[in-house]
Amino acid sequence: MRPHAARTPDRGASEYMKDVSRTMFIVSATLIVLIGTFLAGLYSARADNRVAQAVLGTFDDMYTLVEEIPNMMRSRPIHFLAPARYKGNGLTVNSGGKDDLLLMTGFLGDDQKVQLMERNGKVLASWRLLPKSLLPNIGQCRNPPQTDWNTSSHNTIIQPDGSIILSFESCGMVKMNRCGAVMWATKEITHHSPNFLENGNIVIGGSEYVKGPRPWPFKTPYWEDVVRIYDAQGRPVFHKRITDLFLQNQMAPLLTSASEDKPMVDGEFHLNEIEQLPAAYAKAFPMFAPGDLLISLRNLNMVLVTDAKVEKIKWYRIGPWIRQHDPDWQPDGTITVFDNHPGQGNGGSRIVSVNPATGTARTLYGGVKGQMFLTPERGLHQFQPDGSILITEANAGRAFEVDGRGRITWEYVNRFDKDSTAWLNGVESKPRSYFTVTNWSCPASRK
């Protein structure tokens, strides 16, 4: 590097100004390219994309452009970070003595990934989640993401051969083999977590853009929540609008219960989970039948059960949960719910149990001193054979397991840097015997 003293008098100020001008030109050109690319992505989205309209139409949202630069440059995943609330990095507790495997989904390290790991933190397999290259067409998304960091996945399900299935938020569902190659992907919009049906099909929530005329209280166009079912090859075999389900069951009052003087329904209930009643649990639920579907509608604080054809609502409950996720059938005849329970003074997130036969609800974990945790969105819970609960505190970037006495026996903190943690969208346990894979190694190019 040439020292400043070597600058000759005749070059002096003029050459220095040229250097400054050159630098400013490079910086400006870079910003123009970045902003142009970002705007092009926004312009390509649907006309009702409010973010696109705001950025194109108001000065205030220039802040949005500036804020997105770290995301576009892949220097910092701004949409996946939260202030760190827990100490440690990675595995912090492992005292349960278990030998199962954990499937973890989230922003892990340098990108969105799925990882299969041992309890001690050793990673056996890893899948990188790149929606722009995994989906058939990124334009199929409700709001097409400009980068791979502008949409996220939720929880992942895995098959014995190591293939995984997941959905990118309001985009589509993808199946990858154990080495990351795409086996199929849907063209329809899906969101949140998929689940297997006992016949091998896959059930998941989805979205549908309704343009045609609809009777009162609907005002078109609007986005509709739908139940979607796909076969094992990813081909659509069924879909049902939630608003139609409500109307068929004389539940129109609930569609407009939160409306003002001119009630209109936009069809969005934030359907975030669908789970089938297993035949093995059916005797514990005499009011239901094998194959009935348990559905969570977050925006109504409602959990409901329909028949397998999604025609009859057999039972529903609003609260005591608030903005719930992940309802699960339990073999004792109860339904457990991940109660996000956001808001100051609400006591944090909880795992709540409800008996649909008696209506009795009780808190199993959380909401009291020594059990406080909070994720206002997302969240997952899984009961283990020994009665312990594996909990994903998603937005806090933490997963932990508690035994029957409420003691933490396993904990993982997904730290991004000194001040931040990155989202964990799901952590689920599988026994080693579930898998037919004996060697998880793959070519480096597939990782």
C-alpha positions as CSV (number, residue, x, y, z in Angstrom):
1,M,0.0,0.0,0.0
2,R,1.5,3.4,-1.1
3,P,2.0,5.8,1.9
4,H,0.3,9.2,1.8
5,A,3.6,10.9,1.8
6,A,4.5,9.5,-1.6
7,R,1.6,11.5,-3.2
8,T,3.3,14.1,-5.5
9,P,2.2,17.8,-5.3
10,D,0.9,17.8,-8.9
11,R,-1.3,14.7,-8.3
12,G,-2.4,15.8,-4.7
13,A,-6.0,16.9,-4.4
14,S,-7.2,16.0,-7.9
15,E,-6.1,12.4,-7.7
16,Y,-7.4,12.1,-4.2
17,M,-10.8,13.3,-5.4
18,K,-10.7,10.9,-8.3
19,D,-10.2,8.0,-5.8
20,V,-13.1,9.3,-3.7
21,S,-15.3,9.6,-6.8
22,R,-14.4,6.2,-8.0
23,T,-15.3,4.7,-4.6
24,M,-18.6,6.5,-4.4
25,F,-19.4,5.4,-8.0
26,I,-18.8,1.7,-7.0
27,V,-20.9,2.0,-3.9
28,S,-23.7,3.8,-5.7
29,A,-23.7,1.3,-8.6
30,T,-23.8,-1.6,-6.1
31,L,-26.8,0.0,-4.3
32,I,-28.6,0.6,-7.6
33,V,-28.2,-3.0,-8.6
34,L,-29.3,-4.3,-5.2
35,I,-32.3,-2.0,-5.1
36,G,-33.3,-2.7,-8.7
37,T,-33.1,-6.4,-8.1
38,F,-35.2,-6.1,-5.0
39,L,-37.8,-4.0,-6.7
40,A,-37.9,-6.3,-9.6
41,G,-38.7,-9.2,-7.2
42,L,-41.4,-7.1,-5.5
43,Y,-42.9,-6.1,-8.8
44,S,-43.1,-9.7,-9.9
45,A,-45.3,-10.5,-6.9
46,R,-49.0,-10.4,-6.9
47,A,-50.7,-7.1,-7.2
48,D,-52.1,-7.3,-3.7
49,N,-48.7,-7.7,-2.2
50,R,-48.8,-4.9,0.4
51,V,-45.0,-4.9,0.9
52,A,-44.4,-4.3,-2.8
53,Q,-47.0,-1.5,-2.8
54,A,-45.5,0.1,0.2
55,V,-41.9,0.0,-1.1
56,L,-42.9,1.3,-4.5
57,G,-45.2,3.9,-3.2
58,T,-43.8,5.6,0.0
59,F,-40.6,7.1,1.2
60,D,-41.0,5.5,4.6
61,D,-40.4,2.1,3.2
62,M,-37.0,3.0,1.8
63,Y,-36.1,1.8,5.3
64,T,-37.3,-1.6,4.3
65,L,-34.9,-1.6,1.3
66,V,-31.9,-0.6,3.5
67,E,-32.9,-3.1,6.1
68,E,-33.0,-5.9,3.5
69,I,-29.4,-5.3,2.3
70,P,-27.8,-7.7,4.9
71,N,-30.3,-10.3,3.8
72,M,-29.7,-9.8,0.1
73,M,-25.9,-9.9,0.7
74,R,-26.2,-13.0,2.8
75,S,-24.3,-11.3,5.6
76,R,-26.9,-11.5,8.3
77,P,-30.3,-13.4,8.3
78,I,-32.3,-10.6,9.8
79,H,-35.7,-12.4,9.5
80,F,-34.5,-15.4,11.6
81,L,-32.9,-13.8,14.6
82,A,-34.0,-12.8,18.0
83,P,-32.3,-11.3,21.1
84,A,-30.6,-14.1,23.0
85,R,-32.4,-15.0,26.2
86,Y,-30.5,-18.1,27.2
87,K,-26.8,-18.8,27.9
88,G,-24.7,-21.3,26.0
89,N,-24.2,-22.3,22.4
90,G,-25.4,-25.6,21.0
91,L,-25.9,-28.5,23.4
92,T,-26.0,-27.2,27.0
93,V,-27.7,-30.1,28.9
94,N,-27.8,-33.8,28.1
95,S,-28.5,-35.8,31.2
96,G,-31.4,-38.1,30.1
97,G,-29.2,-41.0,28.9
98,K,-31.3,-41.5,25.8
99,D,-30.0,-42.9,22.5
100,D,-32.7,-41.7,20.0
101,L,-32.1,-39.3,17.1
102,L,-33.3,-35.8,16.8
103,L,-34.5,-34.1,13.6
104,M,-33.9,-30.4,13.8
105,T,-35.1,-27.7,11.5
106,G,-34.2,-24.0,11.5
107,F,-31.5,-21.5,10.7
108,L,-28.5,-23.6,11.6
109,G,-25.1,-22.0,11.3
110,D,-24.9,-20.3,8.0
111,D,-28.2,-21.2,6.3
112,Q,-31.7,-22.7,6.7
113,K,-31.1,-26.4,7.2
114,V,-32.5,-29.7,8.4
115,Q,-30.2,-31.8,10.5
116,L,-30.4,-35.3,11.9
117,M,-28.3,-35.5,15.1
118,E,-27.5,-37.6,18.1
119,R,-28.4,-36.4,21.5
120,N,-24.8,-35.5,22.1
121,G,-25.0,-33.0,19.2
122,K,-23.2,-35.1,16.6
123,V,-24.7,-34.4,13.2
124,L,-25.4,-37.5,11.1
125,A,-27.1,-35.9,8.1
126,S,-27.8,-32.4,6.8
127,W,-30.0,-30.8,4.2
128,R,-29.7,-27.2,3.0
129,L,-33.0,-25.5,2.4
130,L,-32.8,-23.3,-0.7
131,P,-36.4,-22.5,-1.8
132,K,-35.5,-20.7,-5.0
133,S,-33.8,-23.8,-6.4
134,L,-36.0,-26.5,-4.7
135,L,-39.4,-25.2,-5.7
136,P,-40.7,-25.7,-9.3
137,N,-41.2,-21.9,-9.7
138,I,-40.5,-19.3,-7.0
139,G,-43.3,-17.2,-8.5
140,Q,-45.8,-19.7,-7.2
141,C,-45.4,-18.3,-3.7
142,R,-48.0,-16.0,-2.2
143,N,-45.3,-13.3,-1.9
144,P,-42.4,-14.5,-4.0
145,P,-39.2,-14.2,-1.9
146,Q,-36.4,-12.2,-3.4
147,T,-33.8,-14.4,-1.7
148,D,-33.6,-17.8,0.0
149,W,-33.8,-16.0,3.3
150,N,-37.1,-14.3,2.6
151,T,-39.2,-17.3,3.4
152,S,-38.8,-20.1,5.9
153,S,-39.8,-23.7,6.5
154,H,-41.6,-25.1,9.5
155,N,-41.2,-28.5,11.0
156,T,-39.9,-31.4,8.9
157,I,-41.1,-35.0,8.7
158,I,-38.7,-37.9,7.8
159,Q,-39.2,-41.4,6.4
160,P,-37.3,-44.5,7.3
161,D,-35.2,-44.2,4.2
162,G,-34.0,-40.8,5.3
163,S,-36.0,-38.8,2.8
164,I,-37.6,-35.6,4.3
165,I,-40.7,-33.6,3.5
166,L,-41.2,-30.0,4.4
167,S,-43.0,-26.8,3.3
168,F,-41.8,-23.3,2.7
169,E,-44.1,-20.7,4.2
170,S,-46.9,-19.9,1.7
171,C,-44.9,-21.4,-1.1
172,G,-44.9,-25.2,-1.6
173,M,-44.0,-28.5,-0.2
174,V,-40.8,-30.4,-1.2
175,K,-39.5,-33.9,-0.7
176,M,-35.8,-34.6,-0.8
177,N,-33.9,-37.8,-0.6
178,R,-31.3,-38.3,2.2
179,C,-28.6,-36.7,0.2
180,G,-30.6,-33.5,-0.7
181,A,-31.9,-34.3,-4.2
182,V,-35.4,-33.2,-5.0
183,M,-37.8,-36.1,-5.4
184,W,-40.9,-34.0,-6.0
185,A,-42.3,-30.6,-5.2
186,T,-45.8,-29.2,-5.2
187,K,-47.1,-26.3,-7.4
188,E,-49.9,-25.5,-5.1
189,I,-49.3,-23.1,-2.1
190,T,-48.8,-25.0,1.2
191,H,-47.6,-23.7,4.5
192,H,-46.7,-24.9,8.0
193,S,-46.0,-28.5,8.9
194,P,-46.9,-31.6,6.9
195,N,-48.0,-34.8,8.6
196,F,-48.3,-38.4,7.4
197,L,-51.7,-40.1,7.2
198,E,-51.8,-43.8,8.0
199,N,-52.4,-44.7,4.3
200,G,-49.1,-43.0,3.3
201,N,-50.7,-39.8,2.1
202,I,-49.6,-36.4,3.4
203,V,-51.9,-33.7,4.9
204,I,-51.0,-30.1,5.2
205,G,-52.5,-26.6,5.4
206,G,-52.5,-24.5,2.2
207,S,-53.8,-21.3,0.7
208,E,-56.0,-20.6,-2.3
209,Y,-56.6,-17.2,-4.0
210,V,-60.3,-16.8,-4.5
211,K,-61.3,-14.4,-7.3
212,G,-64.8,-15.4,-8.3
213,P,-68.1,-14.2,-6.7
214,R,-69.0,-15.5,-3.3
215,P,-72.2,-14.9,-1.2
216,W,-72.3,-12.7,1.8
217,P,-70.3,-12.3,4.1
218,F,-67.4,-12.8,1.6
219,K,-65.8,-10.1,-0.3
220,T,-63.6,-11.2,-3.2
221,P,-60.8,-11.4,-4.0
222,Y,-59.3,-13.0,-0.8
223,W,-57.0,-15.6,0.4
224,E,-58.6,-18.8,1.7
225,D,-57.2,-21.4,4.1
226,V,-57.6,-25.0,2.8
227,V,-56.9,-28.5,3.9
228,R,-54.7,-30.2,1.3
229,I,-53.9,-33.9,0.9
230,Y,-51.2,-35.3,-1.4
231,D,-50.3,-38.9,-2.2
232,A,-46.9,-40.4,-1.6
233,Q,-45.7,-39.0,-5.0
234,G,-46.7,-35.5,-4.2
235,R,-49.8,-35.4,-6.4
236,P,-52.8,-33.5,-5.0
237,V,-55.8,-35.8,-4.2
238,F,-58.0,-33.5,-2.0
239,H,-58.5,-30.0,-0.9
240,K,-61.2,-28.3,1.2
241,R,-61.8,-24.6,2.1
242,I,-62.2,-23.9,5.8
243,T,-65.0,-21.4,5.2
244,D,-67.0,-24.0,3.3
245,L,-66.5,-26.4,6.2
246,F,-67.8,-23.8,8.6
247,L,-70.9,-23.0,6.5
248,Q,-71.7,-26.7,6.0
249,N,-71.7,-27.0,9.8
250,Q,-74.0,-24.0,10.5
251,M,-71.0,-22.1,12.0
252,A,-71.5,-18.9,10.0
253,P,-71.7,-16.8,13.2
254,L,-68.1,-17.7,14.0
255,L,-67.0,-16.3,10.6
256,T,-68.2,-12.8,11.5
257,S,-67.9,-12.8,15.3
258,A,-64.9,-10.5,15.3
259,S,-66.1,-8.2,12.6
260,E,-67.5,-4.6,12.9
261,D,-70.6,-3.0,11.4
262,K,-70.0,-4.4,7.9
263,P,-68.7,-7.9,8.5
264,M,-66.6,-9.4,5.8
265,V,-64.7,-12.6,5.8
266,D,-61.3,-12.9,4.1
267,G,-61.1,-16.7,4.6
268,E,-57.8,-16.6,6.5
269,F,-57.7,-18.4,9.9
270,H,-54.0,-19.2,9.9
271,L,-54.5,-23.0,9.7
272,N,-51.2,-24.3,11.1
273,E,-51.6,-28.0,11.8
274,I,-53.6,-31.0,10.7
275,E,-53.1,-34.4,12.4
276,Q,-55.0,-37.7,11.9
277,L,-56.4,-39.7,14.8
278,P,-54.3,-43.0,14.7
279,A,-56.3,-46.2,14.8
280,A,-54.3,-47.3,17.8
281,Y,-55.6,-44.3,19.8
282,A,-59.2,-44.5,18.6
283,K,-60.6,-46.5,21.6
284,A,-59.5,-43.6,23.9
285,F,-61.7,-41.2,21.9
286,P,-65.2,-42.9,21.7
287,M,-66.7,-39.7,20.3
288,F,-64.4,-39.8,17.3
289,A,-63.4,-42.4,14.7
290,P,-60.0,-43.5,13.3
291,G,-58.9,-41.1,10.5
292,D,-60.6,-38.1,12.0
293,L,-58.6,-34.9,11.6
294,L,-57.4,-32.6,14.4
295,I,-57.1,-29.0,13.0
296,S,-55.6,-25.9,14.5
297,L,-56.9,-22.4,13.5
298,R,-54.6,-19.9,15.1
299,N,-56.5,-16.7,14.4
300,L,-59.7,-18.1,16.1
301,N,-57.8,-19.6,19.0
302,M,-59.6,-22.7,17.9
303,V,-58.8,-26.4,17.8
304,L,-61.4,-28.6,16.1
305,V,-62.0,-32.2,15.0
306,T,-63.6,-33.2,11.7
307,D,-64.4,-36.5,10.0
308,A,-61.8,-37.9,7.6
309,K,-63.7,-36.4,4.6
310,V,-63.5,-32.9,6.2
311,E,-67.3,-32.6,6.0
312,K,-68.5,-32.7,9.6
313,I,-67.1,-30.8,12.6
314,K,-67.5,-33.2,15.5
315,W,-65.9,-31.0,18.2
316,Y,-64.3,-27.7,18.7
317,R,-62.8,-25.6,21.5
318,I,-61.8,-22.0,21.6
319,G,-59.1,-21.4,24.3
320,P,-57.8,-21.5,27.0
321,W,-54.9,-21.3,24.6
322,I,-54.0,-18.1,22.7
323,R,-52.5,-18.3,19.1
324,Q,-51.9,-22.0,19.5
325,H,-49.9,-24.4,17.4
326,D,-49.3,-28.1,17.1
327,P,-52.3,-29.9,18.7
328,D,-51.5,-33.6,19.2
329,W,-53.6,-36.7,20.0
330,Q,-52.5,-38.5,23.1
331,P,-53.1,-42.2,23.9
332,D,-54.9,-41.4,27.1
333,G,-57.9,-39.7,25.3
334,T,-56.6,-36.1,25.7
335,I,-55.4,-33.6,23.2
336,T,-52.4,-31.5,24.0
337,V,-51.7,-28.1,22.5
338,F,-48.7,-25.8,22.2
339,D,-50.2,-22.6,23.7
340,N,-48.1,-19.7,22.4
341,H,-49.9,-17.4,24.9
342,P,-48.2,-14.2,23.8
343,G,-48.6,-10.8,25.4
344,Q,-47.3,-9.1,28.5
345,G,-48.7,-10.5,31.7
346,N,-50.0,-13.7,30.1
347,G,-47.4,-15.9,31.8
348,G,-45.5,-17.1,28.8
349,S,-46.1,-20.2,26.5
350,R,-47.5,-23.4,27.9
351,I,-48.2,-27.0,27.0
352,V,-52.0,-27.5,27.7
353,S,-54.0,-30.7,27.8
354,V,-57.8,-30.8,27.2
355,N,-60.1,-33.8,27.5
356,P,-62.7,-33.5,24.7
357,A,-65.1,-35.8,26.5
358,T,-65.3,-33.8,29.7
359,G,-64.0,-30.4,28.6
360,T,-61.4,-30.3,31.4
361,A,-58.2,-28.4,30.5
362,R,-55.0,-28.2,32.5
363,T,-51.5,-26.9,32.1
364,L,-48.9,-29.6,31.9
365,Y,-45.8,-27.4,31.7
366,G,-45.0,-23.7,31.6
367,G,-46.6,-20.5,32.9
368,V,-45.2,-20.8,36.5
369,K,-41.9,-19.9,38.2
370,G,-39.1,-22.3,37.1
371,Q,-41.0,-23.3,33.9
372,M,-41.1,-20.0,32.0
373,F,-40.6,-20.0,28.3
374,L,-42.1,-18.0,25.4
375,T,-42.4,-18.1,21.7
376,P,-45.2,-15.9,20.5
377,E,-45.2,-17.7,17.1
378,R,-44.5,-21.3,16.0
379,G,-43.6,-23.8,18.6
380,L,-43.7,-27.6,18.8
381,H,-44.1,-30.2,21.5
382,Q,-43.7,-34.0,21.4
383,F,-44.4,-36.4,24.2
384,Q,-41.8,-39.1,24.7
385,P,-42.5,-42.8,25.7
386,D,-41.2,-42.1,29.2
387,G,-43.6,-39.2,29.7
388,S,-41.1,-36.4,29.2
389,I,-41.9,-33.6,26.8
390,L,-39.6,-32.4,24.0
391,I,-40.4,-28.7,23.4
392,T,-39.3,-26.3,20.6
393,E,-39.3,-22.7,21.8
394,A,-39.0,-21.6,18.1
395,N,-38.5,-17.9,18.0
396,A,-36.2,-18.0,21.0
397,G,-33.9,-20.4,19.2
398,R,-34.1,-23.1,21.9
399,A,-35.2,-26.7,22.2
400,F,-35.4,-28.6,25.5
401,E,-36.8,-31.7,27.1
402,V,-38.4,-31.8,30.5
403,D,-39.1,-35.0,32.6
404,G,-42.3,-35.7,34.5
405,R,-41.1,-33.5,37.4
406,G,-40.4,-30.5,35.1
407,R,-36.7,-30.9,35.2
408,I,-34.7,-30.1,32.0
409,T,-32.9,-33.2,30.9
410,W,-31.8,-32.0,27.4
411,E,-31.3,-28.5,26.0
412,Y,-30.0,-27.0,22.8
413,V,-29.5,-23.2,22.3
414,N,-29.2,-22.2,18.6
415,R,-26.9,-19.2,19.1
416,F,-26.0,-17.1,16.1
417,D,-23.7,-14.6,17.7
418,K,-23.0,-13.1,21.1
419,D,-26.3,-11.2,21.2
420,S,-28.6,-13.2,19.0
421,T,-30.1,-16.7,18.6
422,A,-31.5,-18.0,15.3
423,W,-34.9,-19.7,15.0
424,L,-35.5,-23.4,15.6
425,N,-38.6,-24.3,13.7
426,G,-38.9,-27.9,15.0
427,V,-37.1,-30.6,16.9
428,E,-38.5,-34.1,17.0
429,S,-37.3,-37.4,18.3
430,K,-37.1,-40.7,16.3
431,P,-35.8,-44.0,17.7
432,R,-32.8,-45.3,15.8
433,S,-34.8,-48.4,14.9
434,Y,-37.2,-46.3,12.9
435,F,-34.6,-45.9,10.1
436,T,-33.5,-48.4,7.5
437,V,-30.4,-46.2,6.7
438,T,-27.1,-47.5,8.2
439,N,-24.7,-45.1,6.4
440,W,-25.7,-41.5,6.3
441,S,-22.7,-40.3,4.3
442,C,-23.4,-38.5,1.0
443,P,-21.3,-37.0,-1.8
444,A,-20.0,-33.6,-0.7
445,S,-21.8,-32.0,-3.7
446,R,-25.2,-33.0,-2.4
447,K,-24.7,-31.5,1.1
